[in-house]
Amino acid sequence: MPVPTIDPDLRDPAEVAPTDSYRRDDPVWVYRGGVWRAGVIEAASARAAMVTYRPNDSRGTGVDTLTAPFVLPRDDRDPLIDRLHSA
């Protein structure tokens, strides 16, 4: 799955989806620690989205709250994080 290469600080604000456009269980990319990581939306408001994501290549997860520039929609499945959210 190709990881985004865009710097979130350089994203065109007109092309950034607002966080309240995401819904629970939407697959996303999350920018944490200088790297885009696979994640899933837990909840979203007009100001931020709470996401579960893979903080590294292991099976562990992290949860964080991020603003819109640090979240991107993800099309490809991630076998570890998406498995946790498919019921």
Residue, then its C-alpha position, 0 to 999 in steps of 0.5 A: m500500500p503506497v504511503p502518502t509523501i505529502d508534508p501535512d504542513l504544505r497541504d493546500p487548505a482548499e484540498v484538506a477534507p474537514t474532520d467532520s466529513y469522516r465517519r466511524d471506521d473510515p480508513v485513513w492515513v494519520y501523520r504521527g512522528g513524521v510518518w504517515r501511518a494506517g489508521v481508522i476513525e473512531a470519532a470526529s467533530a468539526r475541530a478534530a478526529m480521534v483515530t486508532y492507528r499503527p504507531n510502527d510496523s508491529r501489531g500494537t495500536g495507538v489512539d490520538t486526536l488530530t486536526a484535518p491536515f494530519v488525516l487523509p482518506r486511505d483506499d488500500r486495506d491494512p491487514l492489521i488495523d482494518r482487521l480490528h475494525s471489521a465486525 
